[in-house]
Each structure stands twice: as structure tokens, then as C-alpha cells.
């Protein structure tokens, strides 16, 4: 089985492109790691594809991934702190799991 760098060299050759240098590999791995941990794992390869399609410098892509992950984490913290969406009209204001406080009788 070839190493990762051997695969990259062989695959780059098939694509007609130059393989990435070690620094670029580190930046892309950092960016894809952030994508995978800030979302679902499948976000990682698709994010790498987006970087390539956009022609974005890997260092810029890493910085943007960090920025987006931080923004999403703040949103997650807000939701975890109890900022729940309003209940749909007509559903009452009680506990949806127990029915407590919704005016229903047991």
C-alpha cells in the first residue's frame, strides 16, 4: 500500500497537476479537520473540493474554516443555554414532553 504522499504524487500525476508540498498538506488537513469536527465528517472532503474549485489559497481556507467554526460554536452555545425557538401557535406554553402547564387534564 502506498503512503499518503505517494498516493498524492500518483493521483496528482493522473489529474495532470502538481502534488501539494508538505506545508500545503498541513494547511488542508487542518482545514478539513475543522470542517469534520464543526459539522459532519463528510464536510471534510467536500470542503477540500470547494477550496480547489474556488481556487482559494489553503492558508486563507484554513482561516475561513476557523472563523466559520467559531461562529457556529457560538450559535451552538446560545441554543444550549436555552434559547429555544417559539412554540408553534396553538400548542400551549407547557412542557411538550409531559404536558405540564398546557392546560390539559390527566
N, CA, C and O of each residue as an XYZ file, in Angstrom:
424
protein
N       0.851     -1.169      0.000
C       0.000      0.000      0.000
C       0.904      1.241      0.000
O       1.858      1.321      0.774
N       0.599      2.193     -0.863
C       1.423      3.405     -0.907
C       1.148      4.305      0.302
O       0.072      4.264      0.897
N       2.134      5.103      0.639
C       1.960      6.096      1.705
C       1.046      7.203      1.179
O       0.745      7.265     -0.013
N       0.616      8.068      2.086
C      -0.230      9.185      1.681
C       0.478     10.068      0.665
O      -0.130     10.485     -0.321
N       1.743     10.353      0.891
C       2.462     11.230     -0.046
C       2.648     10.542     -1.396
O       2.583     11.196     -2.437
N       2.881      9.223     -1.388
C       2.981      8.507     -2.662
C       1.651      8.559     -3.418
O       1.621      8.780     -4.629
N       0.547      8.350     -2.680
C      -0.773      8.431     -3.305
C      -0.988      9.812     -3.917
O      -1.445      9.933     -5.054
N      -0.655     10.845     -3.156
C      -0.858     12.213     -3.640
C      -0.064     12.460     -4.910
O      -0.568     13.076     -5.849
N       1.177     11.985     -4.946
C       2.005     12.167     -6.140
C       1.419     11.429     -7.339
O       1.333     11.987     -8.433
N       1.018     10.175     -7.137
C       0.455      9.380     -8.222
C      -0.877      9.937     -8.701
O      -1.135      9.999     -9.903
N      -1.721     10.341     -7.760
C      -3.032     10.869     -8.118
C      -2.891     12.223     -8.820
O      -3.591     12.500     -9.794
N      -1.990     13.051     -8.323
C      -1.737     14.344     -8.968
C      -1.280     14.140    -10.406
O      -1.697     14.866    -11.309
N      -0.434     13.161    -10.610
C       0.039     12.861    -11.963
C      -1.138     12.478    -12.872
O      -1.220     12.929    -14.015
N      -2.047     11.644    -12.352
C      -3.227     11.234    -13.139
C      -4.130     12.429    -13.460
O      -4.747     12.493    -14.523
N      -4.191     13.376    -12.512
C      -5.021     14.564    -12.711
C      -4.330     15.620    -13.575
O      -4.959     16.583    -14.014
N      -3.044     15.432    -13.811
C      -2.297     16.422    -14.573
C      -1.971     17.651    -13.756
O      -1.900     18.761    -14.285
N      -1.770     17.448    -12.453
C      -1.476     18.565    -11.544
C      -0.223     18.256    -10.744
O       0.222     17.111    -10.672
N       0.327     19.283    -10.153
C       1.472     19.089     -9.265
C       0.960     18.673     -7.893
O      -0.058     19.194     -7.436
N       1.642     17.747     -7.228
C       1.212     17.366     -5.879
C       1.483     18.518     -4.901
O       2.379     19.330     -5.127
N       0.714     18.580     -3.829
C       0.935     19.648     -2.849
C       2.224     19.427     -2.067
O       2.647     18.291     -1.850
N       2.841     20.530     -1.648
C       4.014     20.400     -0.789
C       3.551     20.116      0.643
O       2.358     20.178      0.938
N       4.495     19.806      1.520
C       4.164     19.417      2.894
C       3.400     20.522      3.635
O       2.486     20.227      4.405
N       3.760     21.766      3.415
C       3.068     22.874      4.075
C       1.619     22.984      3.636
O       0.733     23.234      4.454
N       1.378     22.797      2.346
C       0.008     22.838      1.827
C      -0.803     21.681      2.375
O      -1.971     21.845      2.731
N      -0.184     20.510      2.444
C      -0.866     19.339      3.017
C      -1.278     19.636      4.452
O      -2.409     19.342      4.840
N      -0.387     20.210      5.240
C      -0.710     20.539      6.634
C      -1.876     21.523      6.721
O      -2.768     21.359      7.553
N      -1.870     22.538      5.867
C      -2.968     23.516      5.875
C      -4.298     22.864      5.500
O      -5.320     23.114      6.140
N      -4.280     22.035      4.473
C      -5.514     21.371      4.044
C      -6.014     20.379      5.083
O      -7.219     20.266      5.309
N      -5.092     19.661      5.715
C      -5.503     18.738      6.782
C      -6.093     19.499      7.963
O      -7.054     19.042      8.581
N      -5.525     20.651      8.274
C      -6.075     21.475      9.349
C      -7.475     21.952      9.009
O      -8.376     21.909      9.846
N      -7.654     22.410      7.767
C      -8.959     22.903      7.336
C      -9.990     21.785      7.326
O     -11.111     21.972      7.798
N      -9.624     20.626      6.794
C     -10.590     19.527      6.733
C     -10.888     18.967      8.114
O     -11.996     18.493      8.366
N      -9.907     19.017      9.012
C     -10.160     18.592     10.390
C     -11.172     19.490     11.075
O     -12.049     19.016     11.798
N     -11.047     20.781     10.847
C     -12.015     21.727     11.410
C     -13.395     21.466     10.832
O     -14.382     21.439     11.567
N     -13.473     21.272      9.517
C     -14.763     21.012      8.874
C     -15.414     19.757      9.441
O     -16.616     19.737      9.702
N     -14.619     18.719      9.628
C     -15.155     17.450     10.139
C     -15.639     17.563     11.576
O     -16.621     16.922     11.951
N     -14.967     18.364     12.378
C     -15.348     18.489     13.791
C     -16.418     19.546     14.030
O     -17.134     19.481     15.029
N     -16.537     20.508     13.138
C     -17.547     21.555     13.289
C     -18.883     21.127     12.690
O     -19.909     21.763     12.927
N     -18.864     20.055     11.919
C     -20.068     19.577     11.253
C     -20.022     18.056     11.263
O     -19.652     17.441     12.263
N     -20.398     17.465     10.153
C     -20.301     16.025      9.984
C     -18.993     15.707      9.281
O     -18.414     16.569      8.618
N     -18.527     14.479      9.421
C     -17.252     14.096      8.809
C     -17.243     14.322      7.300
O     -16.206     14.651      6.724
N     -18.386     14.147      6.670
C     -18.429     14.312      5.216
C     -18.166     15.749      4.779
O     -17.909     16.003      3.602
N     -18.227     16.679      5.710
C     -17.923     18.073      5.360
C     -16.453     18.233      4.979
O     -16.111     19.152      4.233
N     -15.584     17.365      5.471
C     -14.147     17.492      5.219
C     -13.781     17.359      3.741
O     -13.194     18.287      3.184
N     -14.106     16.243      3.084
C     -13.695     16.149      1.674
C     -14.413     17.149      0.774
O     -13.835     17.645     -0.192
N     -15.658     17.442      1.086
C     -16.386     18.405      0.260
C     -15.796     19.798      0.441
O     -15.737     20.575     -0.512
N     -15.359     20.119      1.658
C     -14.708     21.413      1.887
C     -13.407     21.513      1.099
O     -13.089     22.569      0.551
N     -12.656     20.417      1.043
C     -11.419     20.408      0.255
C     -11.738     20.625     -1.226
O     -11.024     21.346     -1.923
N     -12.801     20.004     -1.689
C     -13.226     20.196     -3.080
C     -13.589     21.661     -3.328
O     -13.214     22.239     -4.348
N     -14.322     22.251     -2.385
C     -14.706     23.653     -2.525
C     -13.489     24.566     -2.591
O     -13.466     25.519     -3.371
N     -12.484     24.282     -1.780
C     -11.252     25.082     -1.802
C     -10.620     25.007     -3.182
O     -10.201     26.021     -3.738
N     -10.554     23.799     -3.729
C      -9.977     23.626     -5.055
C     -10.795     24.313     -6.136
O     -10.243     24.979     -7.012
N     -12.112     24.151     -6.075
C     -12.978     24.761     -7.091
C     -12.931     26.280     -7.027
O     -12.985     26.954     -8.055
N     -12.830     26.816     -5.813
C     -12.780     28.271     -5.653
C     -11.392     28.831     -5.938
O     -11.231     30.037     -6.121
N     -10.388     27.954     -5.976
C      -9.024     28.421     -6.181
C      -8.498     29.205     -4.993
O      -7.631     30.066     -5.138
N      -9.033     28.897     -3.806
C      -8.652     29.614     -2.587
C      -7.314     29.111     -2.073
O      -7.064     27.905     -2.051
N      -6.459     30.029     -1.663
C      -5.187     29.665     -1.050
C      -5.469     28.843      0.204
O      -6.331     29.228      0.994
N      -4.778     27.728      0.416
C      -5.038     26.890      1.585
C      -4.915     27.621      2.923
O      -5.647     27.303      3.860
N      -4.012     28.585      3.032
C      -3.894     29.337      4.288
C      -5.149     30.174      4.527
O      -5.617     30.284      5.660
N      -5.688     30.761      3.470
C      -6.930     31.534      3.581
C      -8.085     30.592      3.905
O      -8.940     30.918      4.727
N      -8.114     29.431      3.266
C      -9.180     28.452      3.519
C      -9.170     28.005      4.979
O     -10.227     27.853      5.590
N      -7.987     27.796      5.534
C      -7.882     27.400      6.942
C      -8.414     28.510      7.843
O      -9.171     28.244      8.776
N      -8.029     29.732      7.571
C      -8.501     30.866      8.382
C     -10.019     31.001      8.299
O     -10.673     31.254      9.311
N     -10.584     30.835      7.106
C     -12.033     30.927      6.941
C     -12.750     29.787      7.659
O     -13.826     29.986      8.224
N     -12.158     28.594      7.637
C     -12.754     27.454      8.334
C     -12.765     27.688      9.841
O     -13.748     27.376     10.513
N     -11.677     28.235     10.372
C     -11.616     28.552     11.804
C     -12.677     29.581     12.169
O     -13.346     29.461     13.195
N     -12.821     30.585     11.324
C     -13.805     31.656     11.558
C     -15.225     31.091     11.559
O     -16.019     31.396     12.449
N     -15.536     30.275     10.565
C     -16.870     29.692     10.471
C     -17.144     28.755     11.647
O     -18.236     28.781     12.216
N     -16.172     27.936     12.013
C     -16.353     27.018     13.139
C     -16.599     27.783     14.435
O     -17.422     27.371     15.252
N     -15.894     28.887     14.627
C     -16.096     29.699     15.829
C     -17.497     30.303     15.842
O     -18.157     30.319     16.881
N     -17.949     30.796     14.698
C     -19.301     31.356     14.622
C     -20.353     30.295     14.904
O     -21.329     30.561     15.606
N     -20.165     29.099     14.365
C     -21.126     28.022     14.596
C     -21.109     27.573     16.053
O     -22.153     27.224     16.606
N     -19.939     27.579     16.675
C     -19.840     27.183     18.087
C     -20.585     28.169     18.971
O     -21.233     27.762     19.935
N     -20.505     29.450     18.662
C     -21.236     30.465     19.425
C     -22.732     30.218     19.282
O     -23.472     30.319     20.261
N     -23.180     29.898     18.082
C     -24.588     29.593     17.864
C     -25.025     28.367     18.642
O     -26.129     28.339     19.186
N     -24.170     27.350     18.700
C     -24.479     26.143     19.466
C     -24.582     26.456     20.946
O     -25.457     25.926     21.632
N     -23.693     27.317     21.449
C     -23.730     27.690     22.867
C     -25.016     28.430     23.200
O     -25.594     28.229     24.268
N     -25.463     29.284     22.289
C     -26.710     30.020     22.512
C     -27.890     29.063     22.599
O     -28.749     29.199     23.470
N     -27.924     28.097     21.692
C     -29.018     27.124     21.717
C     -28.948     26.272     22.977
O     -29.985     25.977     23.571
N     -27.767     25.874     23.397
C     -27.613     25.044     24.591
C     -27.976     25.807     25.858
O     -28.365     25.200     26.856
N     -27.854     27.129     25.831
C     -28.154     27.941     27.008
C     -29.646     28.183     27.178
O     -30.062     28.880     28.104
N     -30.449     27.617     26.297
C     -31.885     27.725     26.473
C     -32.589     28.637     25.516
O     -33.778     28.904     25.694
N     -31.916     29.120     24.519
C     -32.577     29.968     23.531
C     -33.337     29.064     22.572
O     -32.897     28.827     21.447
N     -34.479     28.563     23.024
C     -35.281     27.650     22.219
C     -36.210     28.429     21.313
O     -36.625     29.539     21.648
N     -36.539     27.855     20.166
C     -37.474     28.543     19.271
C     -38.853     28.629     19.904
O     -39.202     27.819     20.762
N     -39.639     29.620     19.476
C     -41.005     29.773     19.978
C     -41.831     28.560     19.591
O     -41.619     27.957     18.539
N     -42.783     28.208     20.460
C     -43.680     27.096     20.174
C     -44.642     27.503     19.072
O     -45.053     28.661     19.000
N     -45.003     26.558     18.212
C     -45.979     26.878     17.168
C     -47.297     27.333     17.778
O     -47.655     26.914     18.878
N     -48.007     28.180     17.073
C     -49.280     28.721     17.565
C     -50.249     27.594     17.889
O     -50.372     26.627     17.137
N     -50.935     27.732     19.016
C     -51.954     26.775     19.404
C     -51.444     25.568     20.146
O     -52.220     24.667     20.466
N     -50.134     25.525     20.431
C     -49.600     24.351     21.112
C     -49.484     24.552     22.602
O     -49.100     23.620     23.310
N     -49.797     25.724     23.108
C     -49.662     25.977     24.544
C     -48.240     26.329     24.891
O     -47.358     26.341     24.032
N     -48.024     26.616     26.159
C     -46.685     27.037     26.560
C     -46.068     26.067     27.543
O     -45.032     26.368     28.135
N     -46.677     24.914     27.732
C     -46.172     23.960     28.728
C     -45.057     23.101     28.199
O     -44.550     23.306     27.096
N     -44.692     22.151     28.996
C     -43.641     21.200     28.674
C     -44.190     20.225     27.618
O     -45.168     19.522     27.870
N     -43.572     20.188     26.469
C     -44.087     19.377     25.373
C     -43.999     17.876     25.654
O     -44.760     17.093     25.087
N     -43.083     17.479     26.517
C     -42.950     16.053     26.795
C     -43.935     15.562     27.836
O     -44.441     14.445     27.731
N     -44.211     16.374     28.833
C     -45.080     15.917     29.919
C     -46.463     16.497     29.848
O     -47.384     15.972     30.474
N     -46.638     17.580     29.094
C     -47.922     18.250     29.039
C     -48.133     19.199     30.203
O     -49.178     19.845     30.289
N     -47.165     19.298     31.100
C     -47.308     20.156     32.275
C     -47.445     21.600     31.855
O     -46.671     22.103     31.041
N     -48.434     22.258     32.418
C     -48.619     23.685     32.188
C     -49.336     24.006     30.907
O     -49.423     25.179     30.542
N     -49.863     23.006     30.193
C     -50.536     23.316     28.941
C     -52.044     23.331     29.054
O     -52.748     23.475     28.055
N     -52.540     23.182     30.269
C     -53.982     23.251     30.485
C     -54.669     21.919     30.249
O     -55.890     21.831     30.379
N     -53.918     20.879     29.904
C     -54.565     19.583     29.701
C     -54.779     18.903     31.040
O     -54.058     19.164     32.003
N     -55.796     18.011     31.094
C     -56.016     17.277     32.337
C     -55.604     15.852     32.153
O     -55.735     15.263     31.080
N     -55.099     15.313     33.241
C     -54.657     13.911     33.204
C     -55.769     12.989     33.565
O     -55.580     11.773     33.586
